[in-house]
Amino acid sequence: MTVIPQPHQTATAVKKAREPLLHNAIGREVRAFRTRHGMKVSDLAAATNLSVGMLSKIENGGISPSLTTLQAISRGLAVPITWLVSRFEAERTAVFVRAGGHNASASQRHKHLGHGDINAGGLQIEPCLITLTRCTDVFPAVSSQGMVFLYMLQGEFAYRHGDSLYRITPGDSLFFDAATQHGVDELTELPIRCLSIMTCGQGR
């Protein structure tokens, strides 16, 4: 169940709405590991010095176990404590792009393979499949924050990064800091298909 905040809801209200989900997630994991080990609730109670009643409430999501209680349960189940809370995580999103989707002209296509918001670590990744079919396409040098990874699938071009020029053929890759001016210097062999992956931080 995903909690969708309404316009009138405060951050505190949303937090309170999510809290029971943590109880339920921990309870499900405790029950799952106990069952997997072939243990009864009474067996786990004996291994943890906790009461059967308390363990039953934890498994049913009725109470929120303290850190000390979780440590006792993790030792009784012989699993890391992080495994008991691993199902309760911040929501993550996935991007699915169907074949054929692209931003294109007749000679140049930039098919975005996925694009998402900055993740919890402050990183954003933008993968793109670039297809070039006309030698008159122009590529001015650009610069930006982040890093760029290029992998040539088909064709050949000369790629400039600062004062360096790289001739890239199928199977070659180039990884560089995007803060230095970079761009295609010469289209040597067409058509060209190149995988581009750009990463940028929160300060972009």
C-alpha positions in Angstrom: 0.0 0.0 0.0 1.4 3.4 -1.0 0.4 6.4 1.0 -0.4 9.3 -1.4 -0.3 12.7 0.5 -3.3 14.9 -0.3 -2.7 18.7 -0.7 -4.1 19.4 2.8 -1.9 16.7 4.5 1.1 17.9 6.5 4.4 16.1 6.5 3.7 14.9 10.1 0.4 13.4 9.0 2.1 11.5 6.1 4.8 10.2 8.5 2.2 8.9 10.9 0.3 7.2 8.1 3.5 5.4 7.1 4.6 4.3 10.5 2.3 1.3 10.9 3.8 -0.1 7.6 7.2 -0.5 9.4 5.5 -2.5 12.2 3.8 -4.8 9.6 7.0 -5.2 7.5 9.1 -6.2 10.6 6.3 -8.6 11.7 6.2 -10.3 8.3 9.9 -10.7 8.2 10.1 -12.2 11.7 7.3 -14.6 10.9 8.9 -15.6 7.6 12.3 -16.3 9.0 10.8 -18.1 12.0 8.8 -20.3 9.7 11.7 -20.9 7.4 13.8 -22.1 10.3 10.9 -24.5 11.3 10.5 -22.7 14.7 7.3 -22.2 16.7 6.6 -18.9 18.4 7.5 -20.7 21.7 10.8 -21.8 20.2 11.7 -18.2 19.3 10.5 -17.0 22.7 12.9 -19.4 24.4 15.8 -18.3 22.1 15.2 -14.7 22.8 13.9 -14.6 26.4 10.9 -12.7 25.1 7.3 -13.7 25.8 5.2 -15.6 23.4 2.6 -12.8 23.7 5.1 -10.1 22.7 6.4 -12.0 19.7 2.9 -12.7 18.5 2.1 -8.9 18.7 5.3 -8.1 16.8 4.5 -10.7 14.1 1.0 -9.3 13.7 2.3 -5.7 13.5 0.6 -4.8 16.7 3.6 -3.2 18.4 6.8 -1.5 17.4 9.8 -3.5 18.7 12.6 -1.6 20.3 16.2 -1.9 18.9 17.1 -4.1 21.9 14.2 -6.4 21.1 15.1 -6.5 17.4 18.7 -7.5 18.3 17.4 -10.3 20.5 15.1 -11.5 17.7 17.9 -11.3 15.1 20.2 -13.4 17.3 17.4 -15.9 18.0 16.7 -16.3 14.2 20.5 -16.1 13.3 20.0 -13.4 10.7 21.4 -9.8 10.5 19.1 -7.2 12.1 19.0 -5.4 8.8 17.2 -8.3 7.2 14.2 -7.7 9.5 13.7 -4.2 8.2 14.9 -4.6 4.6 11.4 -4.7 3.2 10.6 -1.2 4.6 12.5 1.1 2.3 12.0 4.5 0.7 10.0 4.2 -2.5 12.1 3.6 -5.6 10.9 4.2 -9.1 11.7 2.4 -12.3 11.6 3.7 -15.9 10.5 1.4 -18.7 11.0 2.5 -22.3 9.5 0.6 -25.1 11.4 -0.1 -28.3 10.9 2.6 -30.9 10.5 5.5 -28.5 12.9 8.3 -29.4 13.3 12.0 -30.0 14.3 12.2 -33.6 14.9 13.9 -36.9 15.4 11.8 -40.0 19.1 11.7 -39.6 19.6 12.0 -35.8 17.9 10.1 -33.0 18.4 10.4 -29.3 16.5 7.5 -27.7 16.3 8.1 -23.9 16.6 4.7 -22.3 15.5 6.0 -18.9 15.3 9.1 -16.9 14.5 9.5 -13.2 14.7 11.9 -10.3 17.8 12.2 -8.2 18.0 9.2 -6.0 18.6 9.0 -2.2 22.4 9.2 -2.8 22.1 12.5 -4.7 22.9 10.9 -8.1 21.0 11.1 -11.4 21.7 8.9 -14.4 20.6 9.6 -18.0 21.2 6.7 -20.4 20.7 7.5 -24.1 21.1 5.6 -27.4 22.4 8.0 -30.1 21.9 7.2 -33.8 23.5 9.4 -36.5 23.0 8.8 -40.2 24.1 12.1 -41.9 27.6 13.6 -42.1 26.3 17.2 -42.1 25.0 16.9 -38.5 26.8 19.5 -36.3 27.8 19.0 -32.7 29.0 22.1 -30.8 31.3 21.4 -27.9 29.4 21.5 -24.6 30.3 21.2 -20.9 28.2 20.3 -17.8 28.5 18.9 -14.3 28.9 15.2 -13.9 30.5 12.3 -15.8 29.8 10.8 -19.2 30.4 7.2 -20.4 30.3 6.5 -24.2 30.2 3.1 -25.8 30.4 2.7 -29.5 28.1 0.1 -31.0 28.4 0.9 -34.7 30.3 3.2 -37.0 33.2 5.5 -36.1 33.7 9.1 -35.0 36.4 11.3 -33.6 35.5 12.7 -30.2 37.2 15.7 -28.6 37.6 16.1 -24.8 39.4 19.3 -24.0 42.7 19.2 -26.0 42.5 15.4 -26.6 41.0 13.7 -29.6 39.8 10.1 -29.5 38.9 8.0 -32.6 36.2 5.6 -31.3 35.2 2.5 -33.2 32.8 -0.4 -32.3 33.7 -1.8 -28.9 35.6 1.3 -27.7 34.5 3.3 -24.8 35.3 6.7 -23.4 34.6 7.9 -19.8 35.3 11.5 -18.8 34.5 14.5 -16.7 31.8 16.5 -18.4 33.0 19.8 -16.9 35.6 19.9 -19.7 34.3 20.9 -23.1 33.6 17.8 -25.2 31.8 16.8 -28.3 32.0 15.0 -31.7 34.8 16.4 -33.8 34.3 14.3 -37.0 31.9 11.6 -38.2 34.2 9.1 -39.8 31.9 6.2 -40.7 28.1 6.2 -40.8 25.7 5.1 -39.6 26.7 5.6 -36.0 25.0 4.0 -32.9 26.5 5.0 -29.6 25.4 4.4 -26.0 25.7 7.5 -23.8 25.3 7.4 -20.0 25.6 10.7 -18.2 25.6 11.0 -14.4 25.1 14.2 -12.5 24.9 15.2 -8.9 22.4 17.2 -7.0 24.2 20.4 -7.6 23.7 20.3 -11.4 
